[in-house]
Amino acid sequence: MSQPILLTLHLFAAIFFVGTVFFEVLILEGIRKPLGREAMREVERAIGRRARRFMPFVILVLFGAGIGMAWPYRETLAHPFDTSFATLLWLKILLAASVLAHFIAAMVLGGTGRLKTRHFQRIHISVFCHVVLIVFLAKAMFYLHW
């Protein structure tokens, strides 16, 4: 598949995923206290059910396109400390792998009914920090040089 198509798929999936994370952290966390504990648990359950329906496909497109875009750089990635681009791309890949691990943990915990409010909050805040860094690195790879 061509790089422009992969980039477009990757960007749309990233917008969807990052937008969801931003909504959950910046909007939902702000209504936690006024809504109350039980109501918030129900909101979290409903969001979890909805996310389990479509988010796996978003993740599949996001990571599939990301791998496709990184493939031409495999020689560069073989030497991660030779260039600033390779170092930053490796950091981005490591953060993305961590986000995937967080996502899988949340899906497993949610699917087995063990996703508690504290897990929900911690996972989302961690993923939020990860995606902010990933977005920064996506641009920094092309503009920061040392």
Buried (B, 14 or more C-beta within 10 A) or exposed (E): EEEEEBBEBBEBBBEBBBEBBBEBBEEBBEEBEEBEEEEBBEBBBEBBEEBEEEBEEBBEBBBBBBEBBBEEEEEBBEEBEEBBBBBBBBBBBBBBEBBEEBBEEBBEBBEEEEBEEEBBBEBBBBBBEBBBBBEBBBEBBEEEEE
